[in-house]
Amino acid sequence: MQIDKTGQPASDEDLQEAINCVETIMLKHPTVLPLFTVQGLTIRRCLLELQEIRKQLVEYGINFKEKG
């Protein structure tokens, strides 16, 4: 996964990969990482919200990767 200078995943595929990674950790290691599970829900919710915002921007014809 690549991260651009704004701290966002570089592509929609990278964003989905990040969501999948958080979900995998939460499902496979809930007893080992109980604190991450709580934080993981917040991280997952934020990533899903970012994904939805990106979809809406595309629908409105706004390219969030435009330079200056």
C-alpha positions in Angstrom: 0.0 0.0 0.0 1.3 3.5 -0.9 0.4 6.6 1.1 0.5 10.0 -0.6 1.8 13.2 1.0 -1.5 14.0 2.6 -1.4 10.7 4.5 -4.2 9.2 2.5 -4.0 5.9 0.7 -2.8 6.5 -2.9 -5.6 4.7 -4.6 -9.1 3.3 -4.0 -7.5 -0.2 -4.1 -5.0 0.8 -1.4 -7.9 2.2 0.7 -9.8 -1.1 0.4 -6.7 -3.0 1.3 -6.3 -0.9 4.5 -9.9 -1.6 5.4 -9.4 -5.3 4.9 -6.2 -5.3 7.0 -8.0 -3.7 9.9 -10.9 -6.1 9.6 -8.5 -9.1 9.4 -6.6 -8.1 12.6 -9.9 -7.5 14.4 -11.2 -10.9 13.5 -8.1 -13.0 13.9 -6.6 -11.5 17.0 -9.4 -10.1 19.2 -8.2 -11.7 22.4 -4.5 -10.9 21.8 -5.2 -7.3 20.8 -8.3 -6.3 22.8 -7.4 -2.6 22.8 -6.7 -2.6 19.1 -10.2 -4.1 18.6 -11.7 -1.0 20.1 -9.4 1.3 18.2 -9.8 -0.8 15.1 -13.5 -0.1 15.0 -12.8 3.6 15.0 -10.1 3.2 12.3 -12.4 1.1 10.2 -15.2 3.6 10.5 -12.9 6.4 9.4 -11.6 4.4 6.5 -15.1 3.5 5.3 -16.1 7.2 5.7 -13.1 8.2 3.6 -14.1 5.6 1.0 -17.6 7.0 0.8 -16.4 10.6 0.5 -14.1 9.6 -2.4 -17.1 7.9 -4.1 -19.1 11.1 -3.7 -16.3 13.3 -5.1 -16.1 11.1 -8.2 -19.9 11.3 -8.6 -19.7 15.1 -8.5 -16.8 15.0 -11.0 -14.2 16.2 -8.6 -10.8 14.5 -9.0 -9.3 14.4 -5.5 -5.8 13.7 -7.0 -5.7 16.9 -9.0 -2.5 18.8 -8.5 -2.4 22.5 -7.4 
